[in-house]
Amino acid sequence: MTVETKEIERLVEASAAALQLAIPPEGFPVVVEHLAVAYRMAPLIMDFPLGDEQEPASVFTL
């Protein structure tokens, strides 16, 4: 699945607004790029096979 830069920008803008987080204009492209890298790395983690004797880490929710 490919995510376009504009979609990531909208996600960052919406998340920052929801969290009342001010991202300076010069830092915005860096935040977008880091999120894009994390998105590309996610399948490497999610698709890693675990044997039957291994257990995934706990998931903590609020």
Phi, psi and omega in degrees: 000131180255134177249128180284152180302321180297323178294319179294319178300317179295322178296316179297315179300314181293319180294317179297319179295317181296326181267001184053047182253123179272120176253118180298146183306324181286341179266343184303312180298328180291318178298316179299315181294320179295320178294323177296320178295315179299320179296320179289332181278336185306316180299330178297324180279311185293330183267001181291124183287137174247136177286170181297332181276353180258146178240139176291159179295156177296152175252122180259132178233161178271000000 
